[in-house]
Amino acid sequence: MLIMFLKFKLFSVVDVREVVEGLRDRVATSDGIPTKLIEQLFSVNRQVIMDLINQTLNSGKVPKEIKNVTAKPLFKKGERTFPSNYKAITLLSNFSKKFR
């Protein structure tokens, strides 16, 4: 049996800053954490955030809070009483969107 190990490139503070700066300002995320708050936290705790991301990559274990997804029905058109007139959308956390 062949076992392959992947070695990920660790993120630098510059890498994480680029990701944080690239986040779209969304309110609808599964964790409810606004993009502005992430930006403010990063400006104060950039080393801690980078270390958490790199620990996740090294361990291969993603915290369950980051993997949480919220599914919601979104009305398309027609009669609102028919379920077929809705489509499902999923809300992910900002971190889940960028670091998956």
N, C-alpha and C positions, 0 to 999 in steps of 0.2 A: 504494500500500500504506500503510495506516494503522498507525503504531506508537504504542502507548500505553505510557507510563511510569507506574508506580505509585510514589507517594511514601509510605513508611511513616512513621508517627509513631515517633520514637525513644523508647526506653525511658529512664525516669529511674531513679534509685536506688530511689525509692519503689515504682515499678512492679515492678522486679525483686525487691525485698524481699517484696512481696505474693505474687508467684509462688512464691518460695522458701518462704515461710511456709505456702503452700497445698499444698505437695507432700505426698503421702501417704507414710507411712513404709513403704516397700517394700524388700524385699531383692531381689526378682526383677526386675531390669532388665537390658537387654542389655549395658550397660557395666559392671555390677557395682559401681557407685558408690553406697554407701548414702546415703539421704536426710540422715541426721545429718551425714555428711561434707560434703555440699553446704551445709548450714546453717552449719557451722563455717567453711568456706572463704568463704562470703558474708560472715560477720561480720568477717572479716579483710581480704578483698579485694573488697569490693562495687564499687568503681570499675572494677577490672579486668574483673570479670564483666559489668558493664553495658556497658563499651566493646566487649568481644567480641561481645555480642549485637547491639549497634548496628552494628558493622562487618559482621556477617553480613547484617543487614537492608539496609544500604547497598550492599553488593557483590552481593547476590543469590546468594551462594555459601555453601552450608551445608557445614561440614566433614564429611567422610565418616564420621568417628567418631561424629557425632551421628545420622547416618542409618542406622547399623547396626541391624538387626533380627534377633532370634533367634527362630526358630520351634521350638516344642516340642509333642510330642503329649501330650494330657491325657486320661486314661482317663475314660470316661463311665460305662458300666455293661456288664454281661454278661461274656462270655468274653474274657479278656485276650489271647487268641491271634488274635482277629479285628481287623484294622486298622479296620474300620467302627465299632468300639466306642470309637474315639478321636476327639477333635477337635483341631484345630491351634490353638494359642494363640501369640500373638506378644508378645515382650518388647521394649519400647522403652526407651531411656534416659529419665531424668527430664526432661532438657532437651528431648528430642524430643517428649515428651508435651505439654509446656507451650508450646513455642515453634514449633509447626508451623503 
